[in-house]
């Protein structure tokens, strides 16, 4: 896979000294790193290292005990998930959190919720402003469906789709919010090689075509090394590495904790 | 968008007729494309404007009389307009199969001396950029879909939108340019070059004239009653003669609407939305549809299964007769009417065939059960016969005369003769003008009195219908003199849903043997119902249970063959299941999915030897070509099975 040269912008997201504990369990200890605009950052580490927790902190689901998150130059401590969303952060989930009974189209449409301005009553009665908006949203959703090549399953209830396609739909829903920062929690989990290549291509295309900054958690080292600009390594809640894929590949501490050596 | 009209002095070429449509039926929808979930449409006057702009754009870039234009992609309005645009300028469109690999394209691009190409998307652009160093004449690549094209900076590339804009300007500055160009087109001029991928040799460019296209389209129009309120679905490759005839020539001459589906995966969904009035599909597609229906019926509730079984029995008995207006028992008529309400009409609706006035199939033989199924539920399925060199205009079955085992009676204007060795010779209004830059091939293919040598063996029966036996050169004989017509046997085998492809051997041998390709969906479904696990195609194809299943099918064929003395000797004695599907990318099939017999026999020679020397299994390693041109190897040990044969009636009587 070739990665076209991107020019990276200024810092979009900065986390400083984040600590998060659930009772006696220290999920995150003093984590700091930053993400530049248009960058693809991968967070890797063994299971239980705190990667999903980190994403949840960025997203506003968890509130850190210590430390701060600075997004677009504005420092914030406590934030609700929907506030994070309206600021342009979207995410996918490790175990897929789609509405299984709804069609693909409707699921992706829900990603447009925060952009729907028309009032409740007007949407119920579907006239005037609500109607025009609906058409506009539908157009955006169809563009995403076209981008992800899922036209043939547009009307299928999501619960009936194979796992790989469900993950693609979830990506679609995240894209529907037109995010500036996209958080992907193990987007390749459970996929075979072909599906991984497809998903990788989509991730790269999103970054290339829309300029979206991407933070992804991933276990497949091949994917991580090929896609990301920089890698942050967590182990037992602590950061043990932060650098380009090549630097990380050769970092002894990371090798000991996670990567291992080939025999 | 202001409508453009092109004054012209003659109306006997395809582009002239297209511009005429803009005046005669300007407000009627000419073509639709499903894009972003919605059917976008263009009227004939809008189409004529688009064609005018495109033609002028090409002219602005230097396309001139005598140039050939390569067109590559899925069925898209803009690509169809490219045909008309190039014809308007006195150039010739040369469509290629969208799944053609680099080698095939290089041959055509050099043979046709292509300077200009209009393609659909990034995939095709990448292929062209790859072959450009070996195709010196290629200077301009026009692409329609801009997705993924942002970082491409090759000077040969230009987007369709840019070209269209250039054309709009050019037209404004040269008002009567198109009229002058159009008036120079003659009906005898070549209107299209369709390269046929021969089963034995390099592709040949079949040159067809405007007159041929128009005459054939008119002939079809009067035979089938096409009118301008018809709808068809364009989903077959534009490089194939059938699609050129239906979606281009007929659509221009009759004025009906062409509908382009969103993508190849959505064809069945789109067909349901459009409900075409005329439909063509190769037998394979009808087979797949029936398989899908059968599989889904097996999962249905008991009530639905009972309804289906009961009323399908009625349909099998009398459905075809009722549709043809022939005699049928009164009780059956009543039951059929009820069945229509509960089963047949919903089924037709689900298949997208509610409004079909006539559906055609051809290009390969169709199974008896398949044929009867569609006719019995009220779909007027008929067969036709023709080839690229005759613009698919030789024989068709008239309404009421749809029989399983013939391909129809000669169309108006067609004359058929049978040569001594049984080869069918044809004179047709759709006859090719020549093979492009290949006078020897042209001479070889025609007899002295201008009849085309079809290469098919057959005869005309007492009802005046043509019956095809096999490719003339493939008809051979076993050592005991029994006629060996491989396609005849293979067709019988392929009628089973479990068998996707079959290749039979037996010429100059003692007995007949066969290679089989399993039909993944049907066999996979069967395996799952048996509780048989499998990990993919190769694994499934090697299972003993699958061999048992296929042996049963082939033995049925043997029993069938045993009923006639002349065929009893060609029963199949041994077979094996191939570990990989025969594929056009590996040159084993043509792009229209006909088996390249000679090539396959050579490539799998070791397997054929094993079949005839009594081995129980055979190891084989084959090279495969992936879609991006890389090659790889697949190896497997294939089991070989013996089959039971039945004694011939004369042997039994003795």
Contacts between the chains, C-beta under 8 A, distances in Angstrom:
chain1	res1	chain2	res2	distance
A	4	B	151	5.5
A	138	B	37	7.7
A	139	B	36	6.8
A	142	B	36	3.9
A	142	B	37	4.6
A	142	B	38	7.7
A	143	B	36	6.5
A	145	B	36	7.8
A	145	B	37	7.1
A	146	B	36	5.9
A	147	B	147	7.7
A	149	B	263	7.7
A	151	B	37	7.3
A	151	B	262	5.1
A	151	B	263	5.6
A	151	B	265	7.1
A	151	B	266	5.3
A	152	B	263	6.9
A	152	B	265	3.8
A	152	B	266	4.6
A	152	B	269	6.7
A	154	B	37	6.7
A	205	B	148	7.5
A	208	B	150	7.8
A	209	B	150	7.6
